[in-house]
Amino acid sequence: MDRREQMGMLNTFIGGTLWGINGVMGSYLFLHKNVTTNWLVPYRLLIAGLIMLMYLYYKNKSKIFDVLRDTKDFIAVIIFGILGMMGTQYTYFTAIQYSNAAIATVLTYFGPTLVLVYVCLRERRKPLKYEIVAILLSMFGVFVLATHGNITTLQISFKALVWGMLSAMTLVLYTVQPASILKKYGAPTVVGWGMLIGGLLSTIFIKPWKVDVIFDFTTFIFFIIIIFSGTIAAFILYLSGVTMIGPTKASIIACIEPVSATIFSSIFMGIKFGFLDILGFVCIMSTVFIVAIFGKKGKKK
């Protein structure tokens, strides 16, 4: 393993860990500072988008506006900003609001299974054997996590389950919809505009300033960390890791996100998880490994 690959793995690992911590910080603000999704998501996207685009303008000057000059691409970015960027962030943090960072993150990781189902439908083919195993494992994991095997009761709130599933669905849009513009303009530019557009529109329509938040020094520090560490730094680190080691290894290493969310939820939030919770986590997360490893083998053949 050369130095470049080691650096790529480290960047991806840190990026995924920061995403997990980011969710725990959001959970803390929800519980102790009267923060809601309607306050956190609009401001987070708006400020992070502005900072990222300013940085990209410093590096690339007017090239960042190329995506706005093509009508078709501009519409695609708007859709990505609303349904992809704002959609994933809003549903994810709402799931945290009704449960905790660990459960919300794991439910969001049901998204790759939905992407797999979408690909099979789009290509009008039956899923391969390993794809069937991944789908069944993922569904079983959600079932165990939500019910602990008892179909008459829910172990997490119904709202948490619904918003977690919506988070997984919006992850499909986030993954599939911007494929063409990502290739054309690059991920940082598309994500930067997506954040800005999603943040601007959500700020206008949600009106986060109406939320009565306890905005003290702790809230300010956590909010700044969420923007710079959990949003900008995490994305840049993960993206640089993908370029160094490829998407297959990066997707596997990024599974540290729900692990870190679980560990930090236990340490800092005092949340306890039982055997069946862990079993559900493992079943859902294992699908990422299955698809990444066997999918790569299938491409080689």
C-alpha positions in Angstrom: 0.0 0.0 0.0 1.6 3.3 -1.1 1.4 6.6 0.7 -1.3 8.0 -1.6 -3.6 5.1 -0.8 -2.9 5.4 2.9 -3.8 9.1 2.8 -6.9 8.3 0.9 -8.1 5.8 3.4 -7.3 8.2 6.3 -9.2 11.1 4.6 -12.2 8.9 4.0 -12.1 7.5 7.6 -12.0 11.0 9.1 -14.7 12.3 6.8 -17.1 9.5 7.8 -16.3 10.0 11.5 -17.0 13.7 11.2 -20.4 13.0 9.6 -21.2 10.7 12.6 -20.2 13.3 15.1 -22.1 15.9 13.2 -25.3 14.0 13.8 -24.6 13.6 17.5 -24.1 17.4 17.8 -27.4 18.0 16.1 -29.1 15.6 18.5 -27.6 17.5 21.5 -28.9 20.8 20.1 -32.4 19.3 19.6 -32.5 18.0 23.2 -30.9 20.8 25.1 -31.2 24.0 23.1 -34.7 23.9 21.6 -33.2 23.7 18.2 -35.3 22.1 15.5 -34.7 20.9 11.9 -36.5 24.0 10.7 -33.8 26.1 12.3 -30.7 24.0 11.8 -31.0 22.8 8.2 -31.7 26.1 6.4 -28.9 28.0 8.2 -26.5 25.1 7.9 -27.0 24.7 4.1 -27.0 28.5 3.4 -23.8 29.3 5.3 -22.0 26.2 4.2 -23.0 26.8 0.6 -21.8 30.4 0.7 -18.4 29.4 2.2 -17.8 26.6 -0.2 -18.7 28.7 -3.3 -16.5 31.6 -2.1 -13.6 29.1 -1.7 -14.2 27.7 -5.2 -14.4 31.2 -6.6 -11.1 32.0 -5.0 -9.6 28.9 -6.7 -11.4 28.8 -10.1 -12.9 32.3 -10.5 -15.9 32.6 -12.8 -15.8 28.9 -13.8 -18.2 28.2 -10.9 -20.9 30.1 -12.8 -20.7 27.8 -15.9 -23.4 25.5 -14.5 -25.8 28.4 -14.3 -25.4 29.4 -17.9 -26.8 26.2 -19.4 -30.6 26.2 -18.8 -30.9 22.4 -18.6 -28.0 22.1 -16.2 -29.3 25.1 -14.1 -32.7 23.3 -13.7 -30.9 20.1 -12.7 -28.9 22.0 -10.0 -32.1 23.5 -8.7 -33.8 20.1 -8.5 -30.6 18.7 -6.8 -30.6 21.6 -4.3 -34.2 21.2 -3.3 -34.9 17.4 -3.5 -31.3 16.1 -3.2 -29.4 18.4 -0.8 -32.2 20.0 1.2 -34.2 16.8 1.1 -31.5 14.6 2.5 -30.5 17.1 5.2 -34.1 17.9 6.3 -35.2 14.3 6.5 -32.0 13.1 8.2 -32.0 15.7 10.9 -35.8 15.3 11.5 -35.2 11.5 12.0 -32.5 12.5 14.6 -35.0 14.9 16.2 -37.5 12.0 16.7 -34.9 9.3 17.7 -31.1 9.8 17.9 -28.1 10.2 15.6 -27.2 6.5 15.5 -30.7 5.2 14.5 -31.2 8.0 12.0 -27.8 7.4 10.4 -28.4 3.6 10.1 -31.9 4.1 8.7 -30.4 6.5 6.1 -28.0 3.7 5.1 -31.1 1.8 3.8 -30.7 4.2 0.9 -28.1 2.2 -1.0 -30.5 -0.7 -1.0 -33.2 1.6 -2.6 -30.6 2.7 -5.1 -30.0 -0.9 -6.0 -33.7 -1.5 -6.5 -33.9 1.6 -8.6 -31.1 0.4 -10.8 -32.7 -3.0 -11.3 -36.0 -1.3 -12.3 -34.3 1.1 -14.6 -32.3 -1.6 -16.4 -35.4 -3.9 -16.4 -33.6 -6.8 -15.0 -33.9 -9.2 -12.1 -31.5 -8.5 -9.2 -28.4 -10.7 -9.0 -28.0 -13.2 -6.2 -25.8 -11.0 -4.1 -28.2 -8.1 -4.7 -31.1 -10.2 -3.4 -29.1 -11.0 -0.3 -28.3 -7.3 0.2 -32.0 -6.3 -0.2 -33.3 -9.0 2.2 -30.6 -8.3 4.8 -31.3 -4.6 4.7 -35.1 -5.1 5.0 -34.6 -7.5 7.9 -32.3 -5.0 9.6 -34.9 -2.3 9.4 -37.5 -4.7 10.7 -35.4 -5.8 13.7 -34.4 -2.2 14.5 -37.9 -0.9 14.4 -39.7 -3.8 16.1 -37.1 -6.0 17.9 -39.0 -8.9 16.3 -42.4 -8.1 17.8 -44.6 -6.9 14.9 -47.2 -5.5 17.3 -45.0 -2.8 18.8 -42.5 -0.3 17.5 -39.2 0.1 19.4 -38.6 3.5 17.8 -41.3 6.2 17.3 -43.4 5.9 14.1 -42.2 9.4 13.2 -38.6 8.4 13.5 -39.2 5.4 11.3 -41.0 7.4 8.6 -38.5 10.2 8.5 -35.6 7.7 8.5 -37.2 5.9 5.5 -37.7 9.3 3.8 -34.1 10.1 4.4 -33.1 6.8 2.7 -35.4 7.7 -0.3 -34.0 11.2 -0.7 -30.5 9.6 -0.6 -31.5 7.8 -3.8 -32.4 11.2 -5.4 -29.1 12.7 -4.1 -27.1 9.8 -5.6 -28.9 9.3 -8.9 -30.3 12.6 -10.1 -27.1 14.8 -10.4 -24.9 12.1 -12.1 -24.6 14.0 -15.4 -23.8 17.5 -13.9 -21.4 16.0 -11.5 -19.3 14.6 -14.4 -19.5 17.9 -16.2 -18.8 20.4 -13.5 -17.3 18.4 -10.6 -18.7 17.5 -7.2 -17.5 20.6 -5.2 -19.2 23.0 -7.6 -22.5 21.1 -7.8 -22.6 20.5 -4.1 -21.8 24.1 -3.3 -24.6 25.4 -5.5 -26.9 22.7 -4.2 -26.3 23.8 -0.6 -26.8 27.4 -1.4 -30.0 26.9 -3.4 -31.4 24.4 -0.9 -30.4 26.7 2.0 -31.8 29.9 0.4 -35.2 28.4 -0.6 -35.6 26.6 2.8 -34.7 29.9 4.6 -37.3 31.8 2.6 -40.1 29.3 3.0 -39.4 27.7 6.4 -38.5 31.1 8.1 -36.0 29.6 10.7 -35.8 32.9 12.5 -39.2 32.2 14.0 -37.9 29.2 15.9 -37.3 30.1 19.5 -33.8 28.7 20.0 -31.6 29.0 23.1 -28.7 30.6 21.3 -25.9 30.7 23.8 -22.2 30.2 23.5 -22.6 26.4 23.4 -25.2 26.6 20.6 -22.9 28.9 18.6 -19.8 26.6 19.0 -21.8 23.5 18.1 -23.3 25.2 15.1 -19.9 26.4 13.8 -18.5 22.9 14.2 -21.4 21.4 12.3 -20.9 23.8 9.4 -17.1 23.6 9.1 -16.3 20.1 10.5 -19.5 18.1 9.8 -20.3 19.7 6.5 -17.4 21.4 4.6 -14.4 19.4 6.0 -16.2 16.1 6.0 -17.3 16.5 2.4 -13.8 17.6 1.2 -12.0 14.8 3.0 -14.4 12.2 1.7 -14.2 13.5 -1.8 -10.4 13.6 -1.8 -10.4 10.1 -0.4 -12.6 8.8 -3.3 -10.2 10.3 -5.8 -7.3 8.5 -4.1 -8.7 5.0 -3.4 -11.8 4.9 -5.6 -15.5 4.7 -4.7 -15.6 1.0 -3.7 -13.1 1.3 -0.9 -14.3 4.7 0.1 -17.9 3.5 0.4 -16.8 0.7 2.7 -14.6 2.9 4.9 -17.4 5.5 5.1 -19.4 3.0 7.0 -17.5 4.4 10.0 -20.2 7.1 10.0 -23.0 5.1 11.8 -20.3 3.4 14.0 -19.0 6.8 15.2 -22.6 8.1 15.6 -23.4 5.1 17.8 -20.2 5.3 19.9 -20.5 9.1 20.4 -24.3 8.8 21.1 -23.4 6.3 23.9 -20.6 8.3 25.3 -21.9 11.9 25.2 -25.7 11.4 25.1 -25.9 8.3 27.4 -28.0 6.3 24.9 -27.9 2.6 25.4 -28.3 0.0 22.6 -29.3 -3.6 23.0 -28.3 -6.7 21.1 -31.2 -6.5 18.7 -30.4 -2.8 17.9 -26.8 -3.8 17.1 -28.1 -6.7 15.0 -30.3 -4.4 13.0 -27.3 -2.0 12.5 -25.1 -4.9 11.3 -27.7 -6.2 8.9 -28.2 -2.8 7.3 -24.6 -1.9 7.1 -23.5 -5.2 5.7 -25.4 -4.5 2.5 -22.8 -1.8 1.7 -20.0 -4.2 1.9 -21.8 -6.9 -0.1 -22.7 -4.5 -2.9 -19.3 -2.9 -3.0 -17.3 -6.1 -3.0 -19.4 -8.4 -5.2 -20.3 -5.5 -7.5 -16.6 -4.9 -8.1 -16.0 -8.6 -8.8 -18.9 -8.6 -11.3 -17.5 -5.7 -13.2 -14.1 -7.4 -13.4 -15.7 -10.5 -14.9 
